[in-house]
Amino acid sequence: MSKLSRAEARALDAAATNHAHWQDLAAVHGNGADAYYDVEALVAGRTAMTELEERALELSGGVKDRDVLHVQCHIGFDAITFAQRGARVTGVDFSVLALAKARSIAERAGVQVEWLEADVLALPESLTGRFDLAYASIGAICWIYDLARWMRNVAATLRPGGRLVLVELHPAYAMIGSREPLVVDFPYSFDGPHAFSEPGSYANQDAPVAATTSVCFAHDLSEVVNGALDAGLRIERLFEHLSCAFDPRGGVAEREGDGRYRVRLGGTSGEPLPMLFTLLAART
């Protein structure tokens, strides 16, 4: 039996901690106690995606009549939206509780989605070369210790010409814990695991979550882009977004007069930091 390196052992510890955390989140999300996961609206056909995610999908040719993989789908909101729009959808997640809830919501919405329990760093060969689009969004890669492997695994699910659609937290925004006082509680670039313990969930701070500890990893833009290139993907577009329709971290950004959320340091006269980025990349 080969001995694990210290980095591998720490990664396994992080994965177990995060699995427990996301099992608990799956149990409390989509139960009607928060506005973040509005199941009734989803079943009625209203998307939970932001205009940035919608634009990314539009630039990638949309989802109708296409095979779409929703990576780290959690309780399946976007996967269900894709199915409502006529896509053939597979949702993959490592939480069996999340997938059970996703399956129940999909049944209520009257759509078919293939739900698969799997670690994105160890995807089954049955997914290889099957998809026109692989989609991951807002809060996916911060849980991944080996982004290069994540890129290789996701790229392998695409057929030639298939695209990765990644809309994600910008690493500059992810650094900021609060603006007033200014707290920088996360690095810009990868330097190993960072553990956090916070009550509730990002959707509802009052939710009864027992496994409050989670472990995150920083990934700068160069790691994202180079990881995609090394995985055999061709970069088509990279956008950095200075505003968002909501505040993904909660309490960091401020809603301004146009209804958009921005993060400005140094008061209202400060220039906004990028909040999100979009990467569109195709398999050659």
Residue pairs with C-beta under 8 A, 6 or more apart in sequence:
4 12
7 192
10 145
10 192
10 193
11 145
11 146
11 193
13 215
14 145
14 193
14 215
14 217
15 119
15 145
17 195
17 211
17 213
17 214
17 215
18 143
18 214
18 215
19 94
19 95
20 211
21 209
21 211
21 212
21 213
21 214
22 74
22 94
22 95
22 98
23 95
23 96
23 97
23 98
23 211
24 209
24 210
24 211
25 74
25 98
25 201
25 203
25 207
25 209
26 74
26 75
26 95
26 97
26 98
26 101
27 97
28 201
28 203
28 204
28 207
28 208
28 209
29 36
29 37
29 74
29 75
29 98
29 101
29 201
29 203
29 207
30 37
30 39
30 75
30 101
30 105
32 39
33 204
33 207
34 201
34 203
34 204
34 207
36 202
36 203
36 204
37 48
37 75
37 77
37 203
38 46
38 48
39 105
39 108
41 48
42 48
42 77
42 80
42 81
42 105
42 109
43 105
43 108
43 109
45 84
47 54
47 78
47 81
48 77
48 78
48 81
49 57
49 78
49 81
49 137
50 138
50 167
50 244
50 245
50 246
51 245
52 167
52 241
52 244
52 245
52 276
52 278
53 78
53 137
53 138
53 167
55 278
56 165
56 167
56 278
56 280
57 63
57 133
57 135
57 165
59 236
59 237
59 280
60 133
60 163
60 165
60 280
61 132
61 163
62 85
63 82
63 85
63 86
63 87
63 133
64 85
64 86
64 87
65 86
65 87
66 87
66 88
66 132
66 133
67 87
67 88
67 90
67 130
67 131
67 132
67 133
68 79
68 82
68 87
68 88
68 89
68 90
68 131
68 132
68 133
68 134
68 135
69 89
69 90
69 91
69 92
69 127
69 130
69 131
69 133
69 134
69 135
69 154
69 157
70 76
70 78
70 79
70 82
70 89
70 90
70 91
70 92
70 135
70 136
71 92
71 120
71 134
71 135
71 136
71 140
71 154
72 92
72 93
72 94
72 120
72 136
72 140
72 143
73 79
73 91
73 92
73 93
73 98
73 99
73 102
73 115
74 93
74 95
74 98
74 102
75 98
75 101
75 102
75 105
76 91
76 98
76 99
76 101
76 102
76 103
76 105
76 106
76 113
76 115
77 105
78 135
78 137
79 89
79 90
79 91
79 102
79 106
79 113
80 89
80 102
80 105
80 106
80 109
80 111
80 113
82 89
82 135
83 89
83 106
83 109
83 111
83 112
83 113
84 109
84 111
89 111
89 113
89 114
90 113
90 114
90 115
90 116
90 127
90 130
90 131
91 99
91 102
91 113
91 114
91 115
91 116
92 115
92 116
92 117
92 118
92 120
92 123
92 127
93 99
93 102
93 115
93 116
93 117
93 118
94 117
94 118
94 119
94 120
95 117
96 117
99 115
99 116
99 117
102 113
102 115
103 113
103 115
106 112
106 113
106 115
116 124
116 127
118 124
120 144
120 150
120 153
120 154
121 144
121 146
121 149
121 150
121 153
122 153
123 153
123 154
123 156
123 157
127 156
127 157
128 156
128 157
129 156
129 157
129 158
129 159
130 157
130 159
131 157
131 158
131 159
131 162
132 158
132 159
132 161
132 162
132 163
133 158
133 162
133 163
133 164
133 165
134 154
134 155
134 157
134 158
134 162
134 163
134 164
134 165
135 165
135 166
136 154
136 164
136 165
136 166
136 167
136 168
137 165
137 166
137 167
137 168
138 167
138 168
138 169
138 248
138 276
139 168
139 169
139 202
139 248
140 166
140 168
141 147
141 150
141 166
141 168
141 219
141 224
142 169
142 174
142 216
142 217
142 218
142 219
143 214
143 215
143 216
143 217
144 150
144 217
144 219
145 193
145 217
147 190
147 217
147 219
147 223
147 224
147 227
148 227
148 230
148 231
150 227
151 227
151 228
151 230
151 231
151 233
152 230
152 231
154 164
154 231
155 164
155 228
155 231
155 232
155 233
155 283
158 164
158 282
158 283
159 283
160 283
160 284
161 282
161 283
162 282
162 283
163 236
163 280
163 281
163 282
163 283
164 228
164 233
164 279
164 280
164 281
164 282
164 283
165 278
165 279
165 280
166 224
166 278
166 279
166 280
166 281
167 276
167 277
167 278
168 224
168 276
168 277
168 278
168 279
169 248
169 249
169 275
169 276
170 221
170 240
170 241
170 273
170 274
170 275
170 276
170 277
171 188
171 189
171 218
171 219
171 220
171 221
172 188
172 273
172 274
173 248
173 249
173 252
173 263
173 273
173 274
173 275
173 276
174 186
174 218
174 249
175 184
175 185
175 186
175 187
175 188
176 182
176 183
176 184
176 185
176 186
176 249
176 252
176 263
176 273
177 183
177 184
177 185
177 186
177 252
178 251
178 252
179 252
179 254
179 263
179 264
179 265
182 265
186 194
186 216
186 218
187 194
187 218
188 218
188 220
189 218
189 219
189 220
189 223
190 217
190 218
190 219
190 220
190 223
191 218
192 217
193 215
193 216
193 217
194 215
194 216
194 217
194 218
195 213
195 214
195 215
196 213
196 214
196 215
196 216
197 212
197 213
197 214
198 205
198 212
198 214
199 205
199 206
199 209
199 212
200 206
200 207
200 209
201 207
201 209
202 248
202 249
202 250
205 250
221 238
221 277
224 277
224 279
225 235
225 238
225 279
228 235
228 279
228 281
229 235
232 283
232 284
233 281
233 282
233 283
233 284
234 281
234 282
234 283
234 284
235 279
235 280
235 281
236 280
236 281
236 282
237 278
237 279
237 280
238 277
238 278
238 279
238 280
239 277
239 278
240 274
240 276
240 277
241 274
241 275
241 276
241 277
241 278
242 262
242 272
242 273
242 274
242 275
243 256
243 260
243 261
243 262
243 272
243 275
244 253
244 260
244 261
244 262
244 275
244 276
245 259
245 260
245 261
246 261
247 253
247 255
247 261
248 275
248 276
252 263
253 261
253 262
253 263
253 275
254 261
254 262
254 263
254 264
255 261
256 262
261 275
262 272
262 273
262 275
263 272
263 273
263 275
264 270
264 271
264 272
264 273
265 273
